[in-house]
Amino acid sequence: MYPTHWDGDLSSESWSVPRRRAAHFCVPLDFESRCAAALELIRPEEVRHWISVLPPGYAAPAPFADQVALRMRQEFAAGRLRYMPDPPSCDRWSSPAETLRRGGEDCDGLAILVTSLLAWGTARCEFVVGHLCDGWQACGGHAWAEGIDEAGWFLLEATSGALHRQQPTIYKPAMHVRPSGGCRRAR
């Protein structure tokens, strides 16, 4: 509830306004803006309900990243999630709740969703922004998740649910964001 009066005192100690969290941002291309947006949008608490419902075909005990990858593939196959290009002149990054509400996003929003799922579970993970390069070295901006779970290192391609246990050479990271806080440039 927003305050209706302040008794003449507008200092921050005299009243509080609930913090409204943004559902999405149009993110500039600089490192600092991307870091701040990712740290604000990776929200494991928004996906706890989604991860606790195990998908059909789940076979325990599977490494956690495998479970998330399976769930993503099933959501894509069922048409509940899809790749959605950014609107013109906006690199749109969305919260997990917004991505689920809309039924999809582009690579950034889907990677934020996957990173939030992994962070809610048992995986140590990072949201990664970089480039995806084809065999001819043509590259485009891209985002995905990387981390370590019970089975070791992984890369989870958020736009398809593909899980890699060895580093594919077509992924070129530029920035890593830890959900617990902190951004670093790739080496």
N, C-alpha and C positions, 0 to 999 in steps of 0.2 A: 504494500500500500504506500503510495506516495504521500508525503506530508502535506497537510492542508494549510498549515500555518507554521511559522518559525519563531513566534514571539519576538520578532525584531532581530534575532541573532541568526545570521546566515553562515556561521562558521560550520565546518564539517563535523565538529564535535556535537552540535546541537540537534542534528537530524541525520537520517541515513536514507539513501535512495537505493532500492534493490538494484543490484548489478544485472543488467540484461546482457546476455552473451549473444554475439552476432551469429547468425546461421551460416553466413558466407561472407567472403571478402573478394574484391577485385584486387589482386596482388601485383604490385610492381615487380620488376625483374631483379631488383637489387637484393643482395644477400641479407641485409638487415630486415627488410620488409618481409621476405620469405620466411626467415627465421621466426619473426614475431607472429606472423599469421599461422605458421605450423604449430607453434607452441600454444597458441590460443585455441586452435581447432582440433587438435588431437585430444579427444575426450573419451577415455575408456568407460566412464560412468554412463555414457549414452548408449552403449552397446551391451551392457551386462545382461539385459533381457534377451538379446538376440543370440548370444553365445551359449546361454544355459539351455536352450532348446536344441538338443542334438539332432542333426539331420538324419533322414533315413539313409541307411547304408553305412552309418558310423560303426566302426569296429574298434573297440577299445582293446588294448591301450595303443593308441596311435600318437606319435609326437604332435604337440599342440599346433605347430605350423601346418602339418598335414590336415588336421581337423578344420582349421580356418580355410585352407585352400579348397578342401572338399565342399565346405559350405558355400564359398564364393562360386565355385563351378555349378553347384546345384541351383543357386539363385539366378545365375545367368541363364542356365538351361531352362528354368521355369519361367523366364521372362520377368522376374521380379526385380532384377538389376540389369542395367545396360550401360554401355558407353554412350555418353552424351557430350558432344563437342561444346566448347566454351562459346558464349555469345560473342559477337564481334567486339573487338577492342576491350576485352576484359578477360584476364586470366583468373577465372572464378575458382576459388577454393572453398569447399563446404565442410561443415561439421558432419560427423557421422549421422546424427539425427536428420539433418537436412538431406543428405544423400539417400538415406533410406526412405524418407518422406517422398522425395522426387522420383525414386526408383532408378537412380543412377547419377552419374557425373562423368567427367572426363578422368584422365589418369590421376590428377592431383586429389580430387575428392574421393575417388575409390581407394587410393593409397592411404589417405588419412583415415578412411573407414577401416581398412585392413590393419593399419598400425594401431588404431584404437582397440580393435579386437585382440590383436596379439598382446598389447600392453595389459589388457584386462586379464588375460590368461597367464600362462607360465613362461612365455617367451620374453627374452631380452630382445628388444627390437629398435629399429630406427626407421623413420620416414626419410626416404632418399630422393633428392631431386638431381637430375642430370640429363643425360642424352641417351637415346636409343638409336644405335647405328646399324644400318643394314650391312650386308656383305660387301657393298661397294663403298662403305664409309660415309654414306649420306646420313646425317644425324638430325634428329629433331628432339625438342625438349620433352622430357618424360619424368614420371615419378613412380616409385615402387616402394616396397618394404624389404628390409633386410634384418637379419637377427640370428640369434642362437636359441635353440630349444633342446629338448632331450636328445635329439638325433644329431645335433651339431649345427653348423652354419647353414643358412638358407637365404634365398631371394624369392619373394612372393610377388609375382606379376599381378597387380590388382585389377587390371582390365580383363583378365581371363581366368584367374585362379590358378595359373600354372605355378608350380613350385619347383625350384631348382636347388639342388644341394651342392652344386659346384658353380663358381662364378662364370656366367656366360660372358663371352668377350664382347657382345653387342651392347652391354649396359656400361655406361661411362658415368659414374657418380661425380657430382660437383659439390653437393652439400648433404650432410647427415644431420638429422634432428632426433634427439632422444626425447621420448615422451616425458621423462622425469625432469627434463630441462636441459638446455644446452644445444648449441649448434656448432658445427665445425665444417670447415671446407675440406673437401676430399684431397687426399695426398696425390 
